[in-house]
Amino acid sequence: MPGGTRRGKKPRDYTVAGEWPYAVMDGVRQAQVGQAVARALSEAMERHGLSANALATASGVNRQVISNILAGTVWPDMFTLVSLEEALDEMLWPRHTEWPTSGDGARHQPIPSHRRSGEG
């Protein structure tokens, strides 16, 4: 299986502390990217004032798939992401190769501290 056994877990299952999609994640970058996509999607939908139903209509992506991405229960595919990006006219894929390297040598996504603590 591509990705080994790590793909058997859902992206949100890699949460170490906090709440999805603003949680602190362990070092599995694929899960961090999944979280960053879910966060970007949620924030874009909020900026555009779109519900999952409205975005489903605009993008051709099933409403349940959108809800599952937001909840971190699926690994979204490229066809789905590009369809959502086109409908939103925004990039959802993070620039994960530019994330800072931490003391453990792994790259970790920066998450605003006000979001991690549940504020804002």
C-alpha positions as CSV (number, residue, x, y, z in Angstrom):
1,M,0.0,0.0,0.0
2,P,1.5,3.4,-0.9
3,G,2.4,5.3,2.2
4,G,2.6,2.1,4.2
5,T,0.4,1.7,7.3
6,R,0.3,5.5,8.0
7,R,-2.4,5.9,5.4
8,G,-4.6,3.5,7.5
9,K,-5.1,6.3,10.0
10,K,-7.1,9.4,9.3
11,P,-5.2,12.7,9.2
12,R,-6.8,13.9,12.4
13,D,-5.6,10.7,14.2
14,Y,-2.1,12.3,14.2
15,T,-3.2,15.1,16.5
16,V,-1.0,15.4,19.6
17,A,-2.7,18.3,21.4
18,G,-5.5,20.7,20.7
19,E,-8.4,20.6,18.3
20,W,-8.5,19.8,14.6
21,P,-7.7,21.7,12.3
22,Y,-5.6,23.9,14.7
23,A,-4.1,21.1,16.6
24,V,-0.5,20.4,17.2
25,M,0.3,17.3,15.1
26,D,3.0,14.7,15.3
27,G,5.9,14.7,12.7
28,V,4.0,12.9,9.9
29,R,4.1,15.6,7.3
30,Q,1.3,14.0,5.2
31,A,-1.0,14.4,8.2
32,Q,0.2,17.9,8.7
33,V,-0.5,18.7,5.1
34,G,-4.0,17.2,5.4
35,Q,-4.6,19.4,8.4
36,A,-3.3,22.5,6.6
37,V,-5.6,21.7,3.6
38,A,-8.6,21.3,6.0
39,R,-7.8,24.6,7.7
40,A,-7.3,26.5,4.4
41,L,-10.6,25.0,3.1
42,S,-12.5,26.0,6.2
43,E,-11.1,29.6,6.2
44,A,-11.7,30.0,2.4
45,M,-15.3,28.9,2.9
46,E,-15.7,31.3,5.7
47,R,-14.2,34.2,3.7
48,H,-16.5,33.4,0.7
49,G,-19.6,32.8,2.9
50,L,-20.1,29.3,1.5
51,S,-21.6,26.3,3.2
52,A,-20.5,22.8,2.3
53,N,-23.7,22.5,0.2
54,A,-23.0,25.7,-1.8
55,L,-19.4,24.7,-2.3
56,A,-20.4,21.3,-3.5
57,T,-22.7,22.9,-6.1
58,A,-20.0,25.3,-7.2
59,S,-17.2,22.7,-7.4
60,G,-18.9,19.5,-8.3
61,V,-17.4,17.8,-5.2
62,N,-19.8,15.8,-3.1
63,R,-20.9,17.7,0.1
64,Q,-20.0,14.7,2.2
65,V,-16.4,14.7,0.8
66,I,-16.1,18.3,1.7
67,S,-17.3,17.7,5.2
68,N,-14.9,14.7,5.6
69,I,-11.9,16.9,4.5
70,L,-12.9,19.5,7.0
71,A,-13.3,16.9,9.7
72,G,-9.9,15.3,8.9
73,T,-11.4,11.8,8.2
74,V,-10.1,11.4,4.6
75,W,-7.0,11.9,2.6
76,P,-8.2,14.2,-0.2
77,D,-7.1,13.4,-3.8
78,M,-5.7,15.9,-6.3
79,F,-8.9,15.9,-8.5
80,T,-10.9,16.9,-5.5
81,L,-8.5,19.6,-4.3
82,V,-8.1,21.2,-7.7
83,S,-11.9,21.3,-8.1
84,L,-12.3,23.0,-4.7
85,E,-9.4,25.4,-5.5
86,E,-11.0,26.3,-8.9
87,A,-14.4,27.0,-7.3
88,L,-12.9,29.1,-4.5
89,D,-10.3,30.7,-6.7
90,E,-7.8,30.1,-3.9
91,M,-4.9,27.7,-3.3
92,L,-5.6,25.1,-0.6
93,W,-2.3,23.2,-0.9
94,P,0.3,24.5,1.6
95,R,3.8,25.4,0.9
96,H,5.0,22.6,3.3
97,T,8.6,22.6,2.0
98,E,9.0,26.1,3.4
99,W,7.7,25.2,7.0
100,P,10.3,25.8,9.7
101,T,12.5,22.9,11.0
102,S,12.1,22.2,14.7
103,G,14.6,20.8,17.2
104,D,13.8,17.2,16.1
105,G,14.9,18.0,12.5
106,A,11.4,17.6,11.1
107,R,9.5,20.4,9.4
108,H,6.3,21.4,11.2
109,Q,3.5,23.6,10.1
110,P,3.3,26.9,11.9
111,I,-0.1,27.3,13.7
112,P,-1.0,30.7,15.1
113,S,-1.0,30.4,18.9
114,H,-4.4,32.1,19.2
115,R,-5.9,29.3,17.2
116,R,-4.2,26.5,19.1
117,S,-5.6,27.8,22.4
118,G,-9.1,27.9,21.0
119,E,-9.3,31.7,20.8
120,G,-10.5,33.6,17.8
